[in-house]
Amino acid sequence: MLRIHAHLQKFAYFSAAFRTMFFLCALAGFFLPNFFASFILNHLNYPGVFKSIFNWHSHEMFFGFSLALVSGFLLTASINWSGNKMRNGLWLFALALFWVGERIAMMAHLPEALAIFLNFPFMILFIIMAGLQLKGNRNFQIIMPVLFGFFLAKEMLFFGDLYQHKSMTWAGRDLSLGLIRYLLALFACRLIPFFSSKRFPKIGTIQIPPMLRGTFLTSLLLSDALKAFFHFSPFILDMLLLVALIIGLWIWKLMRPLQTIKEPMIFILNVGFLWLLSSCVGEMMAHHLQWFGTTNVHIHILTTGALGCFSLGLMTRVSLAHSGHMMKANNTIIALFILVNIGALMRVVIPVMANQYFSPLLYLIASLWAGAYFLYLVSFTKILWTPQQGFLK
């Protein structure tokens, strides 16, 4: 076993978590939306364990795509935070194997018991690895409850669908969305000021007052928790979302987004933060406009918009920085940033402005958004799989 671990450590792809999991995240970003569009438009029978293909789509985007991103970033960054030993080699091989196994289990026609079993290993191993790498660091108390929350939400969505328990399914979905928004907001409040101050010293050190940041994050988390578990009245939720929106706009202004336009890999994170704040507006509208809620526009403002921008912003920056390349956005990187935003805008605007054209344009929307991850794969696969290679232009 030790010999296998030592051999895998020498293989660049399993030498660091960002290499392993960002590649899988990009694969998911490319294939999953196109699979979903094909099933819907061609009226194909979904062969997997889920009773609803829409619940399968939610599960795969939340826990296949999103957790591949979170695990790749967190297991890479936590080494710098804590100074603990990196878990690579056999650890990352097993993590990738469990991730792939879970994707197969959710899609293939497997016995129900086997699909249930394969639903667990990836998340359990990820939590163990994160705990070991964060041990002794103050971020342990912040991150680990969120990961356990993801585990709970994942099983609620999975078993809620499996046993046709709608309220459990919806609670799992809402909790997943809330945790994704919380993590993105947390990363934004910490990373954007740090990246901006480092890249543009003339603007000075950007400081987000702890009280401001804490109130913003708490309002977001509380509104989502109350919605998922207690079904509070829309008025209470709207007030919390409004507080989060106002403070979030204040924070966004403090981060001086317009001064980062010259650095696309920082500016895309500011754009993603604006998408995140827009999701608060979308959710408030969904509370009061039934037609708006049924189109799931408020959900896709967060997932296709905010998550799309943050994922590609972090994946491009971390992939270049941690593989020894210059952190400079070439034309391909700029193109994939544009594609993901065009795809998100179309997914949000068309159902609201011209819903009759949404189905005919679903392939185009999916292809534009997924095309951004295809460009990432084209440009970064060699970097992720081989050590210290020049950037592909």
VENNORKA-V781172 format. One record per helix or strand. SS is the DSSP state (@ for helix, = for strand). FROM is the first residue (numbers start at 0). TO is the last residue. If there is no record, write none. Layout:
ss->SS from->FROM to->TO
ss->SS from->FROM to->TO
This chain:
ss->@ from->1 to->9
ss->@ from->11 to->13
ss->@ from->16 to->40
ss->@ from->52 to->81
ss->@ from->89 to->106
ss->@ from->111 to->117
ss->@ from->120 to->133
ss->@ from->139 to->161
ss->@ from->165 to->198
ss->@ from->200 to->202
ss->@ from->209 to->229
ss->@ from->233 to->253
ss->@ from->256 to->259
ss->@ from->263 to->287
ss->@ from->289 to->293
ss->@ from->296 to->320
ss->@ from->330 to->352
ss->@ from->354 to->356
ss->@ from->361 to->384
